[in-house]
Amino acid sequence: MNVYKRSIAVLISTALGFGLESAPAFADDDQNRRQNRRENRRNSPYGTDPKAALTSTTALLLYETECGSCHLAYPPGMLPGRSWVKLLDELADHFGQNAELDSDSRAKLERWLLDNAAEGDTHPLSKKVVRSSRGSTPLRLSDLRFIAHEHGELRGEVFARSSVRSVANCGACHLGAERWSFRERELRIPK
């Protein structure tokens, strides 16, 4: 009987050992599931499509035409208003490119960007932008601490891939980036 009890004890401890080793993998998956449920329950003005609240404006079309022709037209709530003003003030040298606009287009875009900047937006990502910028004037999304934190677990080799190139190329990994959705369940890191 002693051998029987000892065998049972060994089996139980072995099973527990395997269970504990795999716990971190399951914990991360549970955390993602909880986060996705919270995202779905949040009372966001965007509902399931973050871009939907802004699609009826001609300013959005102008923004997508002028800015989206070279890169993803980032959600205006991803930067504070002061950042948008500075970016618009420096369009003659926009990260090495001349992206100047006529005065009417610039005024229309500035008004729209300020109306939808992080400070006035209720979307959870915009709230993170406000906390993360802490009075600074970031000109790149990658200058925001929470963006750096979210992408910090990725190795440099991911951004060196020709399909990714940089953290600013959101659409390379975030399948919903074009509609301004950056949920983890819509994430695919290319090989």
Secondary structure as GFF3:
##gff-version 3
##sequence-region A 1 191
A	DSSP	alpha_helix	2	41	.	.	.	ID=ss1
A	DSSP	three_ten_helix	52	54	.	.	.	ID=ss2
A	DSSP	alpha_helix	58	66	.	.	.	ID=ss3
A	DSSP	three_ten_helix	76	78	.	.	.	ID=ss4
A	DSSP	alpha_helix	81	89	.	.	.	ID=ss5
A	DSSP	three_ten_helix	91	93	.	.	.	ID=ss6
A	DSSP	alpha_helix	103	115	.	.	.	ID=ss7
A	DSSP	three_ten_helix	118	120	.	.	.	ID=ss8
A	DSSP	alpha_helix	124	133	.	.	.	ID=ss9
A	DSSP	three_ten_helix	141	143	.	.	.	ID=ss10
A	DSSP	alpha_helix	145	151	.	.	.	ID=ss11
A	DSSP	alpha_helix	156	160	.	.	.	ID=ss12
A	DSSP	three_ten_helix	170	172	.	.	.	ID=ss13
A	DSSP	three_ten_helix	177	179	.	.	.	ID=ss14
A	DSSP	three_ten_helix	184	186	.	.	.	ID=ss15
###
